[in-house]
Amino acid sequence: MDFPTLNRARFVSLSTFRKTGVAVSTPVWIAAEGDDLLVTTPSGSGKLKRLRNNPRVEMQPCSRMGKVAAGAPVVSGTASTEAETPSLEAIFKKKYGVEYWLFLKIEALFSKGNKERTIIRIHRA
């Protein structure tokens, strides 16, 4: 499976790695910009802390709740982070439409403190 095929998935299980090498998987929104895949996440998420220690990621298509089908291919990459900008947010709005807008509104209602989001930019390994 390649990046363009993975981008067609509605949700992707993104695995980031602890210092011990143990993978932590989370279902995420995913979109493409050029040759890269983008993930959006709250700025205080554990994913970002783990990426500061190890930029390696693995991805698999999954359900909204993170269930990965047996035998689903694994796609590897390396990640960097950047602030979410209106143009990057627009990429997610275009792909997910009202579903994305509604998610952000619900997140804002229940989040405490920082409501900023960070983009994880994933490059081919």
C-alpha positions, -999 to 999 in steps of 0.1 A, spaced: 0 0 0 13 35 -8 6 70 5 -22 78 -21 -40 46 -14 -37 51 24 -51 87 19 -83 72 6 -90 57 40 -114 76 62 -93 69 93 -58 56 99 -43 39 129 -11 60 135 15 42 156 42 64 173 69 49 194 78 53 231 115 56 241 113 19 249 103 11 213 67 1 223 42 13 197 12 34 207 -16 34 181 -43 60 177 -71 64 151 -66 97 133 -79 119 105 -56 118 75 -53 139 44 -27 145 16 -7 175 6 16 169 -23 36 138 -16 31 140 22 3 128 44 -11 151 71 -26 142 105 -42 168 128 -40 164 166 -45 186 197 -12 204 205 -8 187 238 -13 151 226 10 123 236 17 116 199 37 148 197 58 140 227 66 106 213 75 121 179 100 144 195 119 114 207 114 92 176 100 105 142 93 70 129 56 62 124 36 33 110 1 36 96 -28 12 87 -63 18 75 -88 14 104 -123 21 116 -133 53 134 -127 35 167 -92 22 156 -100 -14 147 -75 -26 121 -86 -54 98 -66 -86 100 -38 -85 74 -41 -47 68 -9 -35 52 15 -13 73 29 19 57 60 34 73 71 70 73 89 97 92 71 126 108 77 162 115 54 187 131 41 222 124 15 246 135 -19 241 119 -27 269 95 -60 278 79 -48 264 45 -38 231 62 -71 230 81 -89 235 48 -74 203 34 -92 183 62 -124 203 58 -124 195 21 -119 157 27 -142 153 57 -168 181 52 -193 187 80 -181 156 99 -147 174 106 -164 207 115 -187 189 139 -158 170 155 -139 203 161 -170 218 177 -175 189 201 -138 188 209 -139 225 218 -168 219 241 -151 192 261 -114 202 259 -98 221 288 -72 247 282 -53 247 249 -75 243 218 -47 247 193 -40 219 169 -7 207 154 -1 191 120 19 159 118 35 158 84 44 123 73 70 117 47 77 84 29 103 63 48 
